[in-house]
Amino acid sequence: MKFSKTPSLGKFLASLFLLFLLAGCQSMAPARAADAAQVDHLLTLIDQRLAVAPMVAKAKWNSGGAINDPPREQLILDAVVAQAKGLDPVFARRFFQAQFDASKAMQLGLHAQWRQQGKGRFDDAPDLGRDVRPVLDQLTPALIAVLEKIQPMLAQPGMPAYIAMRSKVLVRGDLDGEPRRAALQGWLKD
């Protein structure tokens, strides 16, 4: 068997494709490791907030409370935007609305699943005021603090794509990834 000493066109094209692929991945990465750490921290906090949704779903299942409560949502959004003094108010509202929508997506999915299963009342359902609200009240200022660092980074080339990519690793995607998509919707521009 005789081998040519010049690379074949196929190998050349494959190498060229790999080079372009690596260049594309490079443009998706944040400019600094510190930026990547902040993105990961934000996504971890988003995931922690989503981890509360099943508790809320159980409490509302037992009480028969509505998952969608626009007047209550508006009050909470107004309070959160007032707390987020270092953020653009429109950005803060969009971000936290996305987190509410992600939680509701998870709650609606769980309620549908439980209806289909004929699930009765939960014996271990948490109390929204006593058990759930304090967890959310701790997460909100932490989210605001990280958002203040992240907001200017969103204009970096490739940053939204990087956040979307990392979210697939760090943010729960139960129910076909809908909560994760909802958590990024509206504030993260492609």
Disulfide bonds with the S-S distance in Angstrom:
none
